[in-house]
């Protein structure tokens, strides 16, 4: 089913539209395509079009909020096992071909304030970040039922891209002014861009990617979220929400339970993918937070590695009167794992439709 903007927003605002929403967020893990092919899956099953997942008419906001570095990207080394690149930040990155879809940096451009001031101009505002003609076209699409998303750099993720996880976490204690200046600079540029955007176009969904947690919990605790992320996110969200934006969506793997209250204070009201194996239970989150937060994902992908009875039990637990009726987009909590047989996925897709429709 294709959902238009009004129906999607109503659903995410906990209004019952007559339908439940179920989808696939990330698709197949590396290697599963070949496994399914050997098990007799069709091309349409491998690209998931055979399963008729719900989709939303949507489009991005045509602005550029990324670091504008001018660095030429290129391949340094490429073989059957890995690729080493120079990326847009000048970092060497390594992609392990058989196991990953995201290349990991081997070095970072910022270690201290001096390094930051050399590249601070990457994030400063200029008029080329906004394409007014493209904004006018996007506004027409919104009138035709398209949902408009705006991505902004993550309050955790962007400093992490500049510094690396370890250096960023240490800097919270040894160089807090550096982190504040990074996010103040980004926030000021985002605000100036949005002043131009909202003259033409209403944003429906503010989105950010942070991936700031593992199974044992988040890398920023409540104090760090409040000190570093909150001023940045509130600056953006307060402006956008006054202009008609209703959803602020954060993507973070792992267990962010200890900081959900703090994220709510930042303005976040939509989280995904809610990984059960990391401790993110959408049933318990709904019990605790009610309609304060919209949830996407939440179905344990590892249940598909078990029996059909395991799959049924997982769905029967996640899908109930608490999670139905609006405010939940049901989906696996990340990529479909290697080892999931196509028959199990067929069963999962058929059963969830029966339970929700």
DOSEMI-354553 format. One record per atom (N, C-alpha, C): x, y, z negated; residue in one letter. Coordinates in steps of 0.02 Angstrom, whole numbers, padded with zeros to 5 digits, always signed. Example, Ala and Ser with C-alpha at 12.3 -4.5 7.8 and 13.67 -1.06 7.14 Angstrom:
# DOSEMI-354553
+00660-00284-00390a
+00615-00225-00390a
+00660-00165-00390a
+00642-00112-00354s
+00684-00053-00357s
+00645+00002-00394s
END
This chain:
# DOSEMI-354553
+00042-00060+00000x
+00000+00000+00000x
+00044+00063+00000x
+00024+00112+00039x
+00059+00176+00041x
+00021+00225-00003x
+00056+00253-00053x
+00027+00301-00098x
+00044+00372-00076x
-00004+00416-00077x
+00011+00486-00062x
+00030+00523-00126x
+00049+00585-00118x
+00075+00625-00173x
+00025+00630-00231x
-00037+00647-00217x
-00086+00658-00270x
-00099+00594-00310x
-00104+00538-00275x
-00118+00475-00310x
-00058+00455-00353x
+00002+00462-00326x
+00062+00444-00363x
+00069+00487-00426x
+00060+00551-00419x
+00067+00596-00477x
+00013+00581-00529x
-00048+00568-00507x
-00101+00551-00554x
-00083+00488-00593x
-00058+00438-00557x
-00039+00375-00590x
+00016+00388-00642x
+00066+00427-00623x
+00122+00440-00669x
+00102+00485-00727x
+00045+00519-00721x
+00019+00559-00776x
-00031+00520-00819x
-00031+00454-00811x
-00073+00410-00852x
-00147+00415-00836x
-00162+00433-00774x
-00231+00433-00751x
-00242+00369-00711x
-00296+00333-00726x
-00309+00271-00689x
-00338+00288-00621x
-00304+00265-00569x
-00323+00281-00501x
-00364+00226-00468x
-00375+00171-00503x
-00407+00113-00474x
-00358+00061-00451x
-00293+00078-00451x
-00240+00032-00430x
-00182+00034-00479x
-00148-00022-00485x
-00083-00025-00519x
-00029-00022-00466x
+00029+00004-00484x
+00084+00011-00436x
+00139-00040-00451x
+00161-00075-00399x
+00216-00122-00407x
+00261-00117-00346x
+00326-00121-00358x
+00373-00108-00304x
+00438-00145-00316x
+00485-00135-00273x
+00553-00161-00281x
+00599-00101-00279x
+00640-00092-00331x
+00680-00031-00336x
+00744-00034-00295x
+00783-00087-00305x
+00852-00087-00278x
+00865-00140-00225x
+00823-00192-00220x
+00834-00243-00169x
+00881-00299-00190x
+00912-00330-00141x
+00952-00391-00152x
+01023-00373-00175x
+01049-00414-00221x
+01120-00408-00240x
+01164-00434-00183x
+01225-00411-00181x
+01272-00433-00129x
+01277-00509-00130x
+01269-00540-00072x
+01275-00613-00066x
+01209-00649-00063x
+01155-00619-00088x
+01090-00654-00091x
+01059-00660-00022x
+01073-00612+00021x
+01046-00616+00090x
+01066-00682+00123x
+01129-00701+00118x
+01153-00763+00148x
+01120-00823+00114x
+01113-00820+00048x
+01081-00876+00012x
+01010-00885+00035x
+00972-00831+00040x
+00903-00837+00062x
+00899-00861+00134x
+00945-00838+00176x
+00945-00862+00245x
+00953-00937+00250x
+00997-00965+00208x
+01008-01037+00208x
+00949-01075+00179x
+00906-01040+00142x
+00847-01072+00111x
+00785-01065+00154x
+00793-01036+00214x
+00738-01032+00260x
+00698-00968+00258x
+00724-00917+00224x
+00688-00853+00221x
+00687-00820+00290x
+00632-00786+00304x
+00627-00749+00367x
+00664-00682+00361x
+00674-00651+00419x
+00706-00585+00419x
+00665-00535+00379x
+00599-00540+00385x
+00555-00494+00349x
+00557-00506+00273x
+00568-00569+00253x
+00575-00582+00181x
+00641-00555+00155x
+00694-00562+00195x
+00760-00538+00173x
+00761-00462+00168x
+00726-00428+00213x
+00724-00354+00206x
+00665-00331+00164x
+00628-00379+00136x
+00574-00370+00087x
+00510-00340+00116x
+00508-00328+00182x
+00447-00300+00211x
+00390-00351+00211x
+00406-00415+00205x
+00354-00467+00205x
+00312-00465+00142x
+00336-00432+00089x
+00303-00436+00024x
+00256-00378+00008x
+00251-00330+00055x
+00201-00278+00049x
+00203-00241-00017x
+00265-00223-00039x
+00271-00184-00100x
+00242-00114-00090x
+00218-00085-00144x
+00191-00017-00140x
+00248+00032-00125x
+00232+00081-00084x
+00280+00134-00066x
+00244+00201-00072x
+00284+00253-00078x
+00256+00321-00085x
+00279+00364-00026x
+00234+00402+00002x
+00253+00452+00050x
+00297+00503+00013x
+00360+00508+00031x
+00403+00553-00007x
+00458+00580+00036x
+00486+00636+00014x
+00542+00667+00049x
+00584+00705-00002x
+00648+00713+00014x
+00692+00751-00029x
+00688+00825-00015x
+00711+00864-00063x
+00715+00936-00054x
+00780+00952-00018x
+00778+00987+00039x
+00837+00997+00081x
+00883+01053+00054x
+00916+01038-00001x
+00967+01082-00028x
+01029+01041-00044x
+01085+01074-00053x
+01148+01039-00068x
+01172+01061-00137x
+01166+01014-00185x
+01188+01029-00253x
+01250+00988-00273x
+01278+00954-00225x
+01338+00914-00238x
+01399+00960-00242x
+01454+00930-00266x
+01518+00965-00263x
+01538+00975-00190x
+01550+01038-00171x
+01572+01053-00103x
+01648+01062-00105x
+01684+01010-00085x
+01756+01008-00097x
+01798+01023-00035x
+01772+01008+00024x
+01812+01017+00084x
+01865+00963+00094x
+01865+00913+00051x
+01916+00859+00056x
+01895+00809+00109x
+01941+00791+00152x
+01927+00743+00204x
+01930+00672+00176x
+01875+00636+00186x
+01873+00567+00162x
+01904+00520+00213x
+01928+00463+00189x
+01959+00416+00234x
+01978+00351+00201x
+01992+00301+00242x
+02012+00235+00218x
+02087+00230+00213x
+02111+00210+00155x
+02183+00199+00145x
+02201+00126+00160x
+02159+00080+00137x
+02173+00009+00146x
+02107-00028+00153x
+02105-00076+00199x
+02044-00115+00208x
+02063-00187+00226x
+02038-00234+00186x
+02050-00305+00201x
+01987-00345+00184x
+01991-00410+00186x
+01933-00452+00176x
+01907-00449+00103x
+01949-00428+00056x
+01930-00428-00014x
+01905-00360-00039x
+01938-00306-00016x
+01920-00240-00042x
+01937-00185+00007x
+01908-00126-00006x
+01924-00065+00031x
+01945-00011-00018x
+02000+00023-00003x
+02021+00080-00043x
+02013+00143+00000x
+01975+00191-00028x
+01960+00254+00007x
+01985+00314-00031x
+01990+00369+00003x
+01991+00435-00028x
+01921+00463-00021x
+01889+00481-00078x
+01820+00504-00074x
+01817+00580-00072x
+01756+00607-00075x
+01746+00679-00066x
+01775+00721-00123x
+01792+00689-00180x
+01825+00724-00235x
+01900+00714-00236x
+01926+00681-00184x
+01998+00668-00181x
+02020+00609-00223x
+01972+00571-00249x
+01989+00513-00290x
+02003+00452-00246x
+02050+00410-00267x
+02056+00344-00237x
+02001+00301-00267x
+01963+00266-00224x
+01911+00222-00248x
+01921+00152-00219x
+01898+00102-00255x
+01906+00033-00234x
+01839-00002-00234x
+01821-00032-00177x
+01759-00070-00171x
+01777-00144-00162x
+01755-00186-00210x
+01764-00258-00204x
+01706-00285-00162x
+01720-00307-00102x
+01668-00321-00053x
+01620-00377-00072x
+01645-00428-00104x
+01604-00487-00118x
+01562-00480-00181x
+01573-00427-00219x
+01540-00423-00284x
+01506-00356-00298x
+01517-00305-00257x
+01492-00239-00276x
+01467-00200-00216x
+01424-00152-00231x
+01399-00106-00179x
+01423-00034-00192x
+01453-00023-00251x
+01475+00044-00269x
+01551+00043-00280x
+01589+00085-00245x
+01661+00089-00257x
+01676+00123-00323x
+01727+00100-00358x
+01745+00129-00423x
+01808+00171-00416x
+01809+00231-00446x
+01868+00274-00443x
+01928+00242-00479x
+01987+00253-00451x
+02049+00232-00482x
+02084+00290-00518x
+02063+00351-00502x
+02090+00410-00535x
+02037+00465-00533x
+02050+00520-00571x
+02000+00573-00577x
+02034+00641-00572x
+01997+00693-00548x
+02029+00758-00537x
+02036+00802-00599x
+01999+00786-00653x
+01999+00831-00711x
+02021+00794-00774x
+02073+00821-00805x
+02095+00795-00870x
+02091+00849-00924x
+02092+00913-00902x
+02092+00968-00950x
+02063+01030-00917x
+02061+01085-00955x
+02030+01147-00930x
+02067+01175-00870x
+02133+01168-00868x
+02171+01193-00811x
+02150+01157-00747x
+02144+01091-00751x
+02122+01053-00693x
+02052+01076-00671x
+02008+01085-00719x
+01940+01106-00703x
+01938+01173-00668x
+01977+01221-00692x
+01974+01288-00662x
+02001+01287-00590x
+02043+01238-00573x
+02067+01233-00504x
+02012+01210-00456x
+01963+01174-00481x
+01910+01147-00437x
+01841+01175-00453x
+01837+01220-00500x
+01772+01247-00522x
+01732+01274-00463x
+01766+01300-00412x
+01732+01328-00354x
+01692+01276-00317x
+01706+01212-00326x
+01667+01159-00294x
+01593+01165-00312x
+01579+01190-00372x
+01510+01189-00397x
+01478+01258-00398x
+01514+01308-00376x
+01486+01376-00379x
+01436+01388-00322x
+01393+01436-00333x
+01338+01448-00286x
+01362+01483-00222x
+01333+01463-00166x
+01336+01503-00105x
+01272+01489-00066x
+01254+01536-00022x
+01190+01532+00013x
+01185+01472+00059x
+01242+01443+00078x
+01240+01385+00122x
+01211+01323+00088x
+01202+01326+00023x
+01173+01269-00012x
+01097+01263+00001x
+01068+01314+00030x
+00995+01316+00041x
+00981+01325+00116x
+00938+01282+00143x
+00917+01286+00213x
+00843+01307+00213x
+00831+01370+00223x
+00762+01396+00217x
+00716+01365+00269x
+00739+01357+00330x
+00697+01328+00382x
+00677+01257+00365x
+00725+01219+00337x
+00710+01150+00317x
+00661+01150+00258x
+00666+01199+00214x
+00619+01205+00158x
+00548+01217+00184x
+00541+01259+00234x
+00475+01272+00263x
+00445+01209+00293x
+00487+01168+00325x
+00463+01105+00354x
+00442+01057+00299x
+00481+01056+00245x
+00465+01012+00188x
+00400+01034+00155x
+00388+01099+00151x
+00326+01123+00122x
+00266+01100+00163x
+00273+01097+00228x
+00218+01071+00271x
+00207+00996+00258x
+00262+00959+00248x
+00255+00888+00233x
+00219+00878+00167x
+00233+00920+00119x
+00199+00915+00054x
+00124+00926+00062x
+00105+00974+00105x
+00034+00986+00118x
+00001+00925+00150x
+00041+00884+00184x
+00016+00824+00217x
+00016+00763+00172x
+00033+00772+00108x
+00029+00717+00060x
+00095+00688+00038x
+00151+00718+00060x
+00216+00692+00040x
+00236+00718-00030x
+00264+00673-00069x
+00293+00690-00134x
+00362+00719-00122x
+00378+00774-00156x
+00443+00807-00146x
+00488+00796-00207x
+00546+00765-00194x
+00595+00751-00247x
+00652+00801-00242x
+00679+00820-00299x
+00741+00859-00301x
+00791+00824-00346x
+00849+00807-00318x
+00903+00776-00358x
+00949+00831-00383x
+00969+00824-00448x
+01020+00868-00475x
+01076+00825-00504x
+01138+00851-00508x
+01193+00813-00538x
+01176+00794-00610x
+01195+00733-00631x
+01180+00709-00697x
+01219+00745-00752x
+01186+00758-00808x
+01220+00791-00863x
+01274+00749-00895x
+01269+00684-00889x
+01324+00639-00908x
+01364+00619-00847x
+01329+00602-00794x
+01363+00570-00737x
+01411+00617-00701x
+01393+00680-00693x
+01439+00724-00655x
+01504+00737-00692x
+01503+00753-00757x
+01567+00757-00793x
+01605+00691-00791x
+01569+00635-00794x
+01602+00569-00789x
+01636+00559-00721x
+01604+00583-00668x
+01635+00577-00602x
+01699+00618-00598x
+01701+00672-00635x
+01761+00715-00635x
+01816+00690-00681x
+01796+00656-00736x
+01844+00641-00789x
+01853+00567-00803x
+01803+00526-00786x
+01803+00456-00805x
+01768+00447-00873x
+01740+00389-00885x
+01702+00376-00946x
+01743+00390-01010x
+01802+00359-01012x
+01841+00364-01074x
+01863+00435-01088x
+01890+00469-01038x
+01913+00538-01049x
+01855+00585-01066x
+01797+00573-01036x
+01739+00614-01051x
+01718+00605-01124x
+01715+00544-01147x
+01693+00531-01216x
+01743+00560-01267x
+01807+00555-01252x
+01857+00585-01296x
+01852+00661-01295x
+01837+00689-01236x
+01832+00761-01229x
+01775+00790-01270x
+01724+00750-01285x
+01670+00774-01328x
+01697+00800-01394x
+01752+00772-01418x
+01782+00790-01482x
+01843+00835-01474x
+01881+00824-01421x
+01944+00861-01413x
+01938+00921-01367x
+01891+00919-01318x
+01883+00974-01271x
+01809+00989-01258x
+01770+01001-01310x
+01698+01011-01298x
+01683+01072-01255x
+01724+01124-01260x
+01713+01184-01219x
+01719+01168-01145x
+01761+01120-01128x
+01770+01100-01058x
+01705+01070-01031x
+01676+01024-01069x
+01613+00992-01046x
+01558+01045-01040x
+01554+01089-01088x
+01503+01141-01086x
+01511+01186-01025x
+01573+01203-01008x
+01585+01246-00950x
+01567+01211-00885x
+01582+01146-00881x
+01564+01108-00821x
+01488+01110-00811x
+01451+01095-00864x
+01378+01091-00857x
+01347+01160-00852x
+01376+01211-00884x
+01351+01279-00875x
+01358+01301-00803x
+01415+01285-00772x
+01428+01304-00703x
+01378+01270-00656x
+01369+01205-00665x
+01322+01168-00623x
+01251+01195-00633x
+01233+01206-00697x
+01166+01230-00712x
+01151+01298-00682x
+01200+01342-00682x
+01189+01408-00653x
+01179+01403-00578x
+01217+01360-00545x
+01208+01351-00473x
+01140+01320-00457x
+01121+01269-00494x
+01055+01239-00484x
+01000+01291-00492x
+01006+01332-00543x
+00955+01383-00556x
+00950+01432-00498x
+01006+01454-00472x
+01005+01502-00416x
+00976+01469-00353x
+00991+01406-00342x
+00961+01370-00286x
+00885+01366-00294x
+00863+01349-00355x
+00792+01340-00366x
+00753+01406-00361x
+00785+01461-00377x
+00752+01526-00368x
+00733+01535-00295x
+00775+01512-00250x
+00761+01518-00178x
+00712+01464-00155x
+00717+01404-00183x
+00673+01349-00163x
+00601+01364-00182x
+00589+01385-00243x
+00520+01392-00268x
+00483+01450-00237x
+00517+01493-00200x
+00483+01544-00161x
+00445+01513-00102x
+00467+01453-00083x
+00441+01420-00023x
+00405+01355-00038x
+00428+01319-00089x
+00409+01249-00097x
+00401+01232-00171x
+00351+01191-00186x
+00343+01164-00253x
+00375+01095-00256x
+00419+01085-00305x
+00450+01020-00317x
+00404+00978-00361x
+00394+00915-00343x
+00351+00871-00383x
+00390+00830-00434x
+00450+00807-00414x
+00489+00763-00457x
+00561+00788-00460x
+00584+00804-00520x
+00654+00819-00532x
+00689+00754-00549x
+00744+00738-00516x
+00777+00674-00526x
+00851+00683-00543x
+00875+00640-00588x
+00946+00639-00603x
+00969+00568-00616x
+01031+00556-00601x
+01061+00489-00611x
+01117+00497-00663x
+01112+00457-00716x
+01163+00462-00768x
+01199+00396-00782x
+01164+00339-00777x
+01196+00274-00792x
+01244+00280-00851x
+01216+00298-00908x
+01257+00317-00965x
+01257+00266-01022x
+01237+00204-01008x
+01231+00155-01062x
+01250+00085-01039x
+01268+00045-01088x
+01279-00027-01078x
+01232-00065-01124x
+01243-00129-01130x
+01200-00170-01172x
+01201-00149-01245x
+01258-00125-01268x
+01265-00107-01339x
+01240-00036-01354x
+01222+00002-01303x
+01195+00069-01315x
+01225+00121-01269x
+01206+00185-01279x
+01229+00239-01234x
+01299+00263-01253x
+01333+00292-01203x
+01400+00320-01214x
+01396+00390-01245x
+01341+00425-01235x
+01327+00486-01272x
+01275+00469-01325x
+01288+00487-01387x
+01238+00479-01440x
+01193+00540-01444x
+01147+00541-01492x
+01101+00598-01498x
+01137+00665-01503x
+01191+00669-01541x
+01226+00733-01549x
+01255+00758-01483x
+01282+00712-01443x
+01312+00732-01379x
+01258+00751-01328x
+01202+00714-01328x
+01147+00733-01283x
+01122+00803-01301x
+01113+00815-01366x
+01087+00881-01387x
+01136+00938-01371x
+01201+00926-01382x
+01249+00980-01372x
+01264+00993-01299x
+01274+00940-01260x
+01299+00949-01192x
+01245+00945-01138x
+01202+00895-01141x
+01153+00884-01088x
+01092+00928-01095x
+01069+00938-01156x
+01005+00973-01166x
+01005+01044-01139x
+01056+01086-01153x
+01054+01154-01125x
+01050+01156-01049x
+01085+01111-01017x
+01085+01106-00943x
+01016+01084-00919x
+00992+01028-00946x
+00928+01002-00922x
+00870+01049-00937x
+00870+01081-00996x
+00815+01126-01012x
+00816+01187-00967x
+00875+01211-00949x
+00880+01269-00904x
+00845+01254-00838x
+00857+01195-00813x
+00828+01175-00749x
+00754+01158-00757x
+00738+01117-00807x
+00669+01093-00814x
+00621+01148-00833x
+00641+01193-00878x
+00596+01247-00898x
+00577+01290-00838x
+00625+01302-00795x
+00611+01342-00735x
+00565+01304-00687x
+00583+01240-00674x
+00545+01202-00624x
+00474+01186-00648x
+00467+01169-00712x
+00401+01150-00737x
+00353+01210-00734x
+00380+01270-00744x
+00339+01330-00738x
+00318+01342-00666x
+00354+01311-00620x
+00339+01319-00548x
+00296+01262-00521x
+00273+01218-00565x
+00226+01166-00543x
+00254+01095-00542x
+00317+01085-00557x
+00346+01018-00560x
+00319+00982-00621x
+00303+00917-00614x
+00273+00881-00669x
+00313+00821-00694x
+00359+00795-00654x
+00397+00736-00675x
+00471+00751-00676x
+00505+00729-00729x
+00577+00734-00735x
+00602+00663-00748x
+00633+00635-00697x
+00650+00564-00696x
+00725+00553-00705x
+00743+00511-00753x
+00813+00493-00763x
+00824+00419-00748x
+00876+00405-00708x
+00898+00337-00693x
+00957+00322-00738x
+00949+00273-00783x
+01007+00250-00822x
+00999+00176-00837x
+01048+00137-00816x
+01051+00067-00835x
+01066+00063-00910x
+01063+00002-00937x
+01082-00010-01006x
+01030+00011-01057x
+01050+00012-01119x
+01005+00025-01175x
+01009+00098-01197x
+00960+00137-01177x
+00958+00208-01197x
+00909+00220-01254x
+00885+00166-01286x
+00836+00173-01340x
+00856+00223-01393x
+00921+00224-01415x
+00940+00270-01469x
+00934+00344-01452x
+00928+00359-01386x
+00926+00430-01367x
+00862+00449-01330x
+00812+00406-01329x
+00750+00422-01293x
+00719+00486-01322x
+00716+00492-01388x
+00688+00553-01418x
+00725+00615-01394x
+00791+00610-01391x
+00832+00667-01369x
+00821+00683-01296x
+00813+00631-01255x
+00799+00642-01184x
+00731+00675-01175x
+00682+00655-01215x
+00617+00688-01212x
+00624+00763-01228x
+00667+00779-01276x
+00679+00849-01293x
+00714+00886-01236x
+00750+00850-01194x
+00782+00880-01135x
+00731+00894-01080x
+00671+00865-01086x
+00619+00873-01035x
+00606+00810-00996x
+00649+00759-01003x
+00639+00697-00967x
+00573+00665-00988x
+00533+00643-00937x
+00470+00610-00953x
+00457+00548-00909x
+00512+00522-00880x
+00507+00465-00835x
+00575+00431-00835x
+00578+00366-00853x
+00642+00332-00854x
+00638+00265-00816x
+00694+00246-00787x
+00700+00180-00756x
+00774+00161-00754x
+00793+00097-00747x
+00751+00039-00729x
+00729-00003-00789x
+00746+00016-00851x
+00721-00018-00911x
+00739-00093-00910x
+00803-00108-00922x
+00828-00176-00919x
+00815-00215-00984x
+00772-00266-00983x
+00759-00305-01043x
+00822-00337-01073x
+00867-00361-01030x
+00928-00394-01055x
+00972-00346-01094x
+00962-00281-01084x
+01000-00231-01121x
+00961-00205-01181x
+00901-00230-01191x
+00861-00208-01248x
+00807-00158-01233x
+00794-00145-01169x
+00742-00098-01149x
+00677-00136-01134x
+00631-00135-01181x
+00568-00172-01177x
+00512-00122-01164x
+00482-00124-01104x
+00431-00074-01087x
+00369-00080-01131x
+00355-00139-01158x
+00298-00146-01202x
+00310-00109-01268x
+00370-00119-01296x
+00387-00086-01358x
+00395-00010-01348x
+00423+00010-01291x
+00430+00081-01277x
+00361+00114-01272x
+00314+00080-01239x
+00247+00107-01234x
+00214+00112-01302x
+00224+00061-01345x
+00195+00064-01412x
+00221+00125-01450x
+00286+00139-01441x
+00318+00192-01481x
+00303+00261-01453x
+00304+00268-01386x
+00301+00335-01357x
+00235+00350-01320x
+00193+00300-01312x
+00128+00312-01281x
+00134+00345-01213x
+00095+00399-01202x
+00095+00431-01137x
+00146+00488-01131x
+00195+00488-01176x
+00247+00540-01172x
+00299+00524-01118x
+00300+00460-01095x
+00352+00441-01048x
+00327+00389-00998x
+00337+00403-00935x
+00320+00357-00880x
+00377+00308-00871x
+00360+00245-00855x
+00410+00192-00851x
+00408+00160-00782x
+00468+00146-00755x
+00474+00108-00693x
+00523+00051-00703x
+00508-00007-00674x
+00551-00066-00682x
+00525-00109-00739x
+00571-00132-00782x
+00552-00165-00843x
+00539-00240-00840x
+00536-00270-00780x
+00526-00342-00774x
+00594-00375-00769x
+00607-00423-00812x
+00673-00454-00818x
+00691-00492-00754x
+00740-00466-00718x
+00762-00499-00656x
+00787-00569-00668x
+00815-00582-00727x
+00844-00648-00740x
+00790-00702-00750x
+00728-00681-00761x
+00674-00731-00766x
+00665-00767-00699x
+00684-00735-00644x
+00677-00766-00578x
+00728-00821-00567x
+00778-00826-00611x
+00827-00880-00607x
+00801-00943-00642x
+00746-00937-00679x
+00719-00994-00715x
+00666-01030-00675x
+00618-01059-00710x
+00564-01096-00679x
+00506-01049-00663x
+00458-01075-00626x
+00398-01035-00612x
+00360-01019-00676x
+00364-01064-00724x
+00333-01051-00789x
+00367-00993-00824x
+00434-00989-00818x
+00471-00933-00847x
+00448-00866-00816x
+00438-00867-00751x
+00417-00807-00716x
+00347-00786-00740x
+00303-00834-00745x
+00235-00819-00768x
+00235-00790-00838x
+00274-00821-00883x
+00276-00796-00952x
+00303-00725-00955x
+00354-00710-00915x
+00382-00642-00913x
+00329-00592-00891x
+00293-00608-00838x
+00242-00562-00813x
+00184-00555-00862x
+00164-00609-00893x
+00109-00606-00941x
+00127-00562-01001x
+00191-00561-01020x
+00211-00519-01075x
+00214-00445-01055x
+00242-00430-00997x
+00252-00360-00977x
+00187-00326-00955x
+00142-00364-00924x
+00082-00335-00895x
+00024-00346-00943x
+00003-00292-00976x
-00051-00298-01025x
-00087-00231-01031x
-00133-00226-01078x
-00174-00167-01084x
-00134-00105-01102x
-00076-00114-01133x
-00033-00057-01150x
+00002-00028-01088x
+00024-00071-01044x
+00065-00049-00988x
+00024-00036-00925x
-00038-00061-00923x
-00081-00049-00864x
-00121+00015-00874x
-00152+00036-00819x
-00197+00093-00822x
-00166+00160-00808x
-00105+00159-00782x
-00068+00221-00768x
-00007+00228-00812x
+00044+00261-00784x
+00105+00274-00823x
+00158+00221-00816x
+00145+00166-00779x
+00195+00114-00768x
+00198+00096-00695x
+00259+00094-00668x
+00270+00068-00601x
+00307+00002-00611x
+00273-00053-00601x
+00301-00119-00615x
+00351-00139-00561x
+00409-00162-00583x
+00462-00182-00536x
+00515-00221-00575x
+00556-00258-00539x
+00615-00288-00570x
+00660-00233-00597x
+00698-00249-00649x
+00738-00199-00683x
+00804-00184-00648x
+00819-00215-00594x
+00877-00197-00552x
+00878-00243-00492x
+00935-00250-00460x
+00939-00291-00400x
+00921-00364-00414x
+00894-00397-00363x
+00876-00468-00369x
+00942-00507-00373x
+00952-00547-00426x
+01018-00578-00437x
+01034-00633-00388x
+01098-00645-00377x
+01119-00704-00341x
+01095-00766-00378x
+01076-00817-00340x
+01052-00879-00370x
+00976-00883-00373x
+00941-00826-00362x
+00868-00828-00361x
+00845-00861-00296x
+00809-00917-00300x
+00786-00951-00240x
+00729-00913-00209x
+00726-00914-00143x
+00673-00878-00108x
+00604-00902-00129x
+00597-00967-00146x
+00532-00992-00169x
+00511-00958-00234x
+00560-00947-00279x
+00544-00912-00342x
+00523-00840-00329x
+00557-00807-00282x
+00539-00738-00268x
+00470-00734-00235x
+00456-00782-00191x
+00389-00784-00161x
+00335-00792-00215x
+00350-00836-00262x
+00302-00848-00316x
+00292-00785-00359x
+00348-00753-00375x
+00346-00691-00415x
+00304-00637-00379x
+00317-00626-00315x
+00282-00574-00277x
+00207-00589-00273x
+00190-00652-00262x
+00119-00672-00258x
+00084-00665-00325x
+00118-00687-00378x
+00087-00687-00444x
+00077-00616-00470x
+00126-00572-00462x
+00118-00504-00488x
+00062-00468-00452x
+00053-00481-00387x
-00003-00450-00352x
-00070-00475-00379x
-00073-00541-00392x
-00135-00569-00419x
-00151-00539-00487x
-00100-00530-00528x
-00111-00505-00596x
-00129-00430-00596x
-00103-00392-00548x
-00114-00320-00548x
-00173-00300-00504x
-00191-00342-00456x
-00245-00323-00410x
-00309-00363-00425x
END
